[in-house]
């Protein structure tokens, strides 16, 4: 009898937590439109507003400072605009600085002219180079800058020094937009903890349904004057269109579960990740753990062997019943060179072998041990075939 599949790709999408599934099913039974004033419409509106409170708790802001979107990408598109006004600073935003390891939704989804964007390099540990950031800010003079910086990298799990970067940006009168998609439910990613001005999230990364995201802002009175989705004026005029009540309800439930169990769950996943990396290093001492010396998310491990192609490994592991990734799942299924590893200075031959194992609420020690055994068998088989051919 074949073993059940082991899913080890939570940074791409986390399976629905039971509470989110229940919330989705209950919301599907609500017949009303949340913009209607009758009893059914008010019930739908109440469900959205309850979920807004649940998501706002992760951001550490009042519910009125959260707007729902169709996902993290749309939230990034909404936030990353020069048409942003924050209380007490009427100056327009003239420059967008983007850390080199940001997700494609930031690199490609912003609304600044290309001539007004600059890339801030990473160190070899995958963190933003704060010295270079300070120098770049100084070069802009009195121009107002927006910095786009992840709380945690989706490929390596490395935690960014958002507080320190925000301090530099704020000292020059700028604003910080933080991609908290991977961080939500895994670290404290409230605006108070990170020092960011805007945060965005995605439901399906923390055990909610696909198709819901959120943008939160730290200061009441923050305003975006030009929005990409216009129409009926839903979500305080920031995101038109009838709300996806079921996805939003599931998002709220998943956020509440993740926030309540965060500390204990991350400690459990840290032990599993360390077990995995220990097994791999024992088999292959030359293996490279990317960002292994930096502060990382407890659930994420990205590693490579120079002589083991990720494309071959992914196929072989899938046949063994193991679901992992070669990096971001937002690259249309392609196995291609990682811009994150390139920004870290990783040689192309090594980067081509990079795999990412990411763990979550249903991950077990048996899954990790099974992966390590399969990885070792596949790599040793590849090496043996090459030796015979030579």
C-alpha positions as CSV (number, residue, x, y, z in Angstrom):
1,X,0.0,0.0,0.0
2,X,1.4,3.4,-1.1
3,X,2.3,5.9,1.6
4,X,0.2,9.0,1.7
5,X,1.8,12.1,0.2
6,X,3.8,14.4,2.5
7,X,3.2,18.1,1.8
8,X,6.2,20.3,2.7
9,X,5.4,23.5,0.7
10,X,3.6,25.7,3.2
11,X,5.3,28.9,2.0
12,X,3.6,28.3,-1.3
13,X,0.2,27.6,0.2
14,X,-0.8,26.2,3.6
15,X,-3.6,23.6,3.7
16,X,-6.8,25.0,5.2
17,X,-6.9,24.8,9.0
18,X,-10.1,23.2,10.2
19,X,-11.4,26.5,11.7
20,X,-11.0,28.3,8.4
21,X,-12.8,25.5,6.6
22,X,-15.7,25.8,9.0
23,X,-15.8,29.6,8.6
24,X,-15.8,29.3,4.8
25,X,-18.7,26.8,4.8
26,X,-20.8,28.9,7.2
27,X,-20.2,32.0,5.1
28,X,-21.3,30.2,1.9
29,X,-24.7,29.8,3.5
30,X,-25.1,33.6,3.8
31,X,-27.3,34.7,0.9
32,X,-27.0,38.5,1.3
33,X,-24.8,41.1,-0.4
34,X,-22.8,42.9,2.3
35,X,-23.8,46.2,0.7
36,X,-27.5,45.6,1.1
37,X,-29.3,47.0,4.1
38,X,-31.8,44.2,4.7
39,X,-31.3,41.5,7.4
40,X,-29.5,39.2,5.0
41,X,-27.2,42.0,3.9
42,X,-26.4,43.0,7.4
43,X,-25.5,39.4,8.4
44,X,-23.0,39.3,5.5
45,X,-21.6,42.7,6.5
46,X,-21.3,41.5,10.1
47,X,-19.3,38.4,9.0
48,X,-16.8,40.6,7.0
49,X,-16.4,43.0,9.9
50,X,-15.7,40.2,12.4
51,X,-13.0,38.8,10.1
52,X,-11.6,42.4,9.8
53,X,-11.1,42.5,13.5
54,X,-9.4,39.1,13.4
55,X,-7.0,40.1,10.7
56,X,-6.4,43.5,12.4
57,X,-5.2,41.7,15.5
58,X,-2.2,40.3,13.5
59,X,-1.3,43.8,12.3
60,X,-1.9,45.4,15.7
61,X,-4.2,48.1,14.3
62,X,-7.8,49.1,14.6
63,X,-10.1,47.2,12.3
64,X,-10.9,50.4,10.5
65,X,-7.3,50.4,9.2
66,X,-7.6,47.1,7.3
67,X,-8.9,46.7,3.8
68,X,-9.5,43.4,2.2
69,X,-8.2,42.5,-1.3
70,X,-8.2,39.4,-3.5
71,X,-4.7,38.4,-2.3
72,X,-1.3,39.6,-1.3
73,X,-0.4,40.7,-4.8
74,X,-3.4,43.0,-5.1
75,X,-2.6,44.4,-1.7
76,X,0.9,45.1,-2.8
77,X,-0.3,46.8,-6.0
78,X,-2.6,49.0,-3.9
79,X,0.1,50.0,-1.4
80,X,3.0,50.6,-3.7
81,X,2.0,53.9,-5.2
82,X,3.3,57.4,-5.3
83,X,-0.3,58.5,-4.6
84,X,0.0,57.8,-0.9
85,X,-0.6,60.4,1.8
86,X,0.2,59.9,5.5
87,X,-0.8,62.1,8.4
88,X,1.5,65.0,9.1
89,X,3.5,64.7,5.9
90,X,1.9,66.2,2.8
91,X,5.0,65.7,0.5
92,X,4.5,63.4,-2.5
93,X,6.3,60.1,-2.6
94,X,8.9,60.4,-5.4
95,X,11.1,57.3,-5.1
96,X,10.5,53.6,-4.6
97,X,13.4,51.6,-3.1
98,X,13.0,47.9,-3.4
99,X,15.1,45.3,-1.5
100,X,16.7,43.0,-4.0
101,X,15.0,39.8,-2.6
102,X,11.4,41.0,-2.7
103,X,8.6,38.9,-4.1
104,X,7.6,39.3,-7.8
105,X,4.4,41.1,-6.7
106,X,6.6,43.9,-5.4
107,X,9.2,43.9,-8.1
108,X,6.6,43.8,-10.9
109,X,3.4,45.0,-9.2
110,X,4.2,48.5,-8.0
111,X,2.8,51.7,-9.6
112,X,5.9,53.8,-9.8
113,X,7.6,54.8,-13.0
114,X,10.6,52.6,-13.6
115,X,12.9,55.6,-13.7
116,X,11.8,56.3,-10.1
117,X,12.7,52.9,-8.7
118,X,15.9,51.7,-7.3
119,X,17.1,48.3,-6.0
120,X,18.7,48.1,-2.6
121,X,21.2,45.1,-2.5
122,X,21.3,42.3,0.0
123,X,24.2,41.0,2.0
124,X,25.5,37.4,1.6
125,X,23.1,36.5,4.5
126,X,20.1,37.6,2.4
127,X,19.4,40.7,4.5
128,X,19.1,44.3,3.2
129,X,22.4,46.2,3.2
130,X,21.5,49.0,5.7
131,X,24.7,50.9,5.0
132,X,23.9,51.1,1.3
133,X,20.3,52.0,2.1
134,X,21.5,54.9,4.2
135,X,23.8,56.1,1.4
136,X,20.9,55.9,-1.1
137,X,18.6,57.8,1.1
138,X,21.2,60.5,1.5
139,X,21.5,60.8,-2.3
140,X,17.8,61.5,-2.7
141,X,18.1,64.8,-0.7
142,X,14.7,66.2,0.1
143,X,12.8,63.7,-2.1
144,X,10.4,61.5,-0.2
145,X,11.2,57.8,-0.5
146,X,9.0,54.6,-0.1
147,X,10.9,51.5,0.9
148,X,9.4,48.0,0.1
149,X,10.9,45.4,2.4
150,X,9.7,41.9,3.4
151,X,9.4,40.9,7.0
152,X,10.6,37.4,5.9
153,X,11.9,36.1,2.6
154,X,9.6,33.5,1.0
155,X,12.5,31.4,-0.4
156,X,15.1,31.4,2.4
157,X,12.9,32.4,5.4
158,X,15.5,35.0,6.4
159,X,14.1,37.8,8.6
160,X,14.8,41.3,7.5
161,X,15.8,44.1,9.8
162,X,12.6,46.0,9.2
163,X,12.9,48.1,12.4
164,X,16.3,49.3,11.6
165,X,15.5,50.0,8.0
166,X,12.3,51.8,9.0
167,X,14.3,54.0,11.4
168,X,16.5,55.1,8.5
169,X,13.6,55.8,6.1
170,X,11.5,57.6,8.7
171,X,14.5,59.9,9.6
172,X,14.5,61.1,6.0
173,X,10.7,61.6,6.0
174,X,9.9,58.4,4.1
175,X,7.4,55.6,4.4
176,X,7.9,51.8,4.7
177,X,5.6,49.2,3.1
178,X,6.2,45.7,4.5
179,X,5.4,42.4,2.8
180,X,4.2,40.4,5.9
181,X,2.8,37.5,3.8
182,X,5.3,34.9,5.1
183,X,5.7,36.4,8.5
184,X,2.0,36.5,9.5
185,X,1.3,33.9,12.2
186,X,5.1,33.0,12.5
187,X,6.6,36.1,14.1
188,X,5.1,39.3,15.7
189,X,4.5,41.3,12.6
190,X,2.4,44.1,14.1
191,X,3.1,47.6,13.1
192,X,4.5,48.3,16.5
193,X,7.0,45.4,16.3
194,X,8.1,46.1,12.8
195,X,7.9,49.9,12.6
196,X,6.3,49.8,9.1
197,X,3.7,52.2,7.9
198,X,1.8,49.7,5.8
199,X,1.7,45.9,5.9
200,X,0.1,43.4,3.6
201,X,-1.0,39.8,4.1
202,X,-2.4,36.8,2.2
203,X,-4.9,34.3,3.6
204,X,-3.6,31.1,2.0
205,X,-0.1,31.4,3.5
206,X,-1.4,31.0,7.1
207,X,-4.1,28.3,6.6
208,X,-6.9,30.4,5.1
209,X,-8.4,30.0,1.6
210,X,-6.9,31.3,-1.6
211,X,-8.4,34.5,-2.9
212,X,-8.2,36.8,0.1
213,X,-5.6,39.3,1.2
214,X,-5.4,42.5,3.3
215,X,-3.6,45.8,3.5
216,X,-3.2,47.4,7.0
217,X,-1.8,50.8,7.9
218,X,-0.3,52.1,11.1
219,X,-1.7,55.7,11.2
220,X,-5.3,56.7,10.9
221,X,-5.8,59.1,8.1
222,X,-3.4,57.3,5.7
223,X,-4.9,57.8,2.2
224,X,-4.4,56.3,-1.3
225,X,-5.8,58.7,-3.8
226,X,-5.7,56.5,-6.9
227,X,-6.7,52.9,-6.6
228,X,-6.4,50.1,-9.2
229,X,-9.8,48.5,-8.7
230,X,-12.6,51.1,-9.1
231,X,-16.3,50.7,-9.1
232,X,-18.9,50.5,-6.4
233,X,-16.9,51.9,-3.6
234,X,-16.6,48.8,-1.4
235,X,-13.8,48.6,1.2
236,X,-14.0,52.3,1.9
237,X,-13.4,53.1,-1.7
238,X,-10.0,51.4,-1.8
239,X,-11.1,48.1,-3.4
240,X,-14.3,48.0,-5.5
241,X,-16.3,44.8,-6.1
242,X,-18.6,42.6,-4.2
243,X,-16.6,41.1,-1.3
244,X,-15.6,37.4,-1.3
245,X,-17.3,36.8,2.0
246,X,-16.4,33.1,2.3
247,X,-12.7,33.7,1.6
248,X,-12.6,36.7,4.0
249,X,-14.3,34.7,6.7
250,X,-11.8,31.9,6.3
251,X,-9.0,34.4,6.4
252,X,-10.2,35.8,9.7
253,X,-10.5,32.4,11.3
254,X,-7.0,31.3,10.1
255,X,-5.5,34.6,11.4
256,X,-7.0,34.0,14.8
257,X,-5.7,30.4,15.0
258,X,-2.2,31.4,13.8
259,X,-2.0,34.3,16.3
260,X,-3.2,32.2,19.2
261,X,-0.8,29.2,18.6
262,X,2.2,31.2,17.3
263,X,4.9,30.7,19.9
264,X,4.3,27.0,20.6
265,X,3.9,26.2,17.0
266,X,7.0,27.9,15.8
267,X,9.1,26.2,18.5
268,X,7.7,22.8,17.3
269,X,8.5,23.7,13.7
270,X,12.0,24.9,14.6
271,X,12.8,21.5,16.0
272,X,11.6,19.8,12.9
273,X,13.5,22.2,10.6
274,X,16.7,21.6,12.7
275,X,16.2,17.9,12.5
276,X,15.9,18.1,8.8
277,X,19.0,20.2,8.3
278,X,21.0,18.0,10.7
279,X,20.0,14.9,8.7
280,X,21.0,16.5,5.4
281,X,24.3,17.8,6.8
282,X,25.2,14.3,8.2
283,X,24.7,12.8,4.7
284,X,26.2,15.6,2.7
285,X,28.6,17.8,4.7
286,X,29.1,20.0,1.7
287,X,25.4,21.0,1.5
288,X,24.7,24.8,1.6
289,X,21.9,26.1,3.9
290,X,21.0,29.5,2.5
291,X,20.7,32.1,5.2
292,X,21.6,29.5,7.7
293,X,23.6,31.9,9.8
294,X,20.9,34.6,9.8
295,X,17.7,34.9,11.8
296,X,15.1,32.9,9.9
297,X,11.5,31.8,10.1
298,X,11.3,28.6,12.1
299,X,9.5,26.7,9.4
300,X,11.7,27.3,6.3
301,X,14.9,25.7,5.0
302,X,16.4,26.4,1.6
303,X,19.5,24.4,0.6
304,X,21.4,23.0,-2.3
305,X,24.2,20.7,-3.6
306,X,26.1,22.0,-6.6
307,X,25.8,18.6,-8.4
308,X,22.1,18.0,-7.9
309,X,19.7,19.8,-10.2
310,X,16.5,21.1,-8.6
311,X,14.5,20.2,-11.6
312,X,15.5,16.6,-11.4
313,X,15.1,16.5,-7.7
314,X,11.6,18.0,-7.8
315,X,10.4,15.4,-10.2
316,X,12.0,12.5,-8.3
317,X,10.7,13.7,-5.0
318,X,7.2,14.1,-6.4
319,X,7.3,10.5,-7.6
320,X,8.3,9.6,-4.0
321,X,5.1,11.4,-2.7
322,X,6.9,14.5,-1.4
323,X,5.8,18.0,-2.3
324,X,8.5,20.7,-2.0
325,X,9.5,23.7,-4.0
326,X,12.6,25.2,-5.8
327,X,11.7,28.7,-4.6
328,X,8.8,31.0,-5.1
329,X,5.6,29.4,-6.3
330,X,4.7,32.5,-8.2
331,X,6.9,31.8,-11.2
332,X,4.3,30.0,-13.3
333,X,5.6,26.6,-12.4
334,X,9.0,27.2,-13.9
335,X,12.2,26.0,-12.3
336,X,14.5,29.0,-13.0
337,X,17.4,30.8,-11.3
338,X,16.3,32.4,-8.1
339,X,16.7,36.2,-8.0
340,X,17.0,36.0,-4.2
341,X,20.0,33.7,-4.3
342,X,21.5,35.8,-7.1
343,X,21.2,38.9,-4.9
344,X,23.0,37.0,-2.1
345,X,25.9,36.3,-4.5
346,X,25.3,32.6,-4.8
347,X,27.0,31.0,-7.8
348,X,24.6,29.9,-10.5
349,X,25.7,26.3,-10.4
350,X,24.8,26.0,-6.8
351,X,21.6,28.1,-7.1
352,X,20.3,25.7,-9.7
353,X,20.1,23.0,-7.1
354,X,18.2,25.0,-4.5
355,X,15.2,23.4,-2.9
356,X,12.9,24.8,-0.3
357,X,11.2,22.8,2.4
358,X,8.6,24.8,4.3
359,X,6.6,23.3,7.2
360,X,3.3,24.1,8.9
361,X,0.4,23.1,11.1
362,X,0.0,19.6,9.8
363,X,3.8,18.8,9.4
364,X,5.1,15.8,11.3
365,X,8.5,14.4,12.2
366,X,7.8,11.4,10.0
367,X,7.4,13.8,7.0
368,X,10.8,15.3,7.7
369,X,12.5,12.0,8.1
370,X,10.9,10.6,5.0
371,X,12.1,13.7,3.0
372,X,15.7,13.3,4.3
373,X,15.7,9.6,3.4
374,X,14.3,10.2,-0.1
375,X,16.6,13.2,-0.8
376,X,19.7,11.1,0.2
377,X,18.6,8.2,-2.0
378,X,17.9,10.4,-5.0
379,X,21.1,12.4,-4.8
380,X,23.3,9.3,-4.2
381,X,21.5,7.6,-7.2
382,X,22.3,10.6,-9.4
383,X,25.9,10.5,-8.4
384,X,26.2,6.8,-8.9
385,X,24.8,7.0,-12.4
386,X,27.2,9.8,-13.4
387,X,30.1,7.8,-12.0
388,X,29.1,4.7,-14.1
389,X,28.7,6.9,-17.2
390,X,32.2,8.4,-16.7
